[in-house]
Amino acid sequence: MCIICIDLEKERLTVQEAWRNLGEMKNSIEPGHYEELKDEISQLLIDEYVKTVYPYVYEMHNTVELCETCQCNPCDCHGGFNE
């Protein structure tokens, strides 16, 4: 794990700080890890935005249990067994 991952996990960085740090450390992070971290931080930024702007949608999205196969509620794939 890199310093950004560690600090994010321990909540020592805000998502915005992590994004800025990622840009500053781009050349010193392994390309594969950079892409993974960029995707993770991007998703955190989106979640933070939705939570702030659309709190009801954020709460609904994080409390509804979705089907593991089709990611729908109610399930559209019948648990992976389409008829």
N, C-alpha and C positions, 0 to 999 in steps of 0.2 A: 504494500500500500504506500502511496505517496503522501506527502505532507497535507495536500488538499483533502484527500480521502480521510485521513486521520482527523483533521480539524473539523470536517463536515460531520463525521460520525460522532465526535465529542461535542458538537454544536458550539465550537469556538469560532466558527465562521458563519456569516449570513450567506445565503445563496448568492447574493450579488457580489459579495467579497470573493467567494469561491470562483465565480465566473471571471472576475477581474484577474485573480491569481492564475487561473488556468491560461488566460491570454498571455500573461507575463512569463509563464513557465512552459509555454508550448514547445520550445526548442529543446528543453531539457527532460521532457517526458517521452517515454516510448510511444511511438505513433498509435499502436493498438490500444494502449491504456488511455491515451489522449482522447481517442474517439469514444471509448466507453464512458469516460468521465464527462466528456462534452454532452453526450446523450443523457447521462444521469442528471447533470446540473440543468440541462435544458428542461427536462421533465419536472424537476423541482421548481424551476422558474414558472412553468406553466401552472403547476399545482398552486403555487403561491398566488399567482394572478387570479386564477379561478376562485380560490378561497376568499380573496379580497373583493373581487368584483361580483361574483355570483356565489355567495355563501351557501344558499339553499342547494344549488347544483353540486357544489363540493361535498356538502354533508350527505346528500342523497347518493352520490357516486361512491363515497367511502363507507356507506352502511349497507348497501344492497349487495346481497350475495349473488354473484353471477355464475353461470355455468362455466366450468373450467374449459370446456371444449369450444363452445361458440361465443362465450362472453356475453350472453344475453340473459335477461330476466323478464319474462319467463323463457325457459330454454326453447330454442328453435330446432335443436338437433336431437332432442330426446336422449341426452347423455352420450352423444356420439353415435347413436344408432338411428340414422335417418331411415324413414320408412319409404 
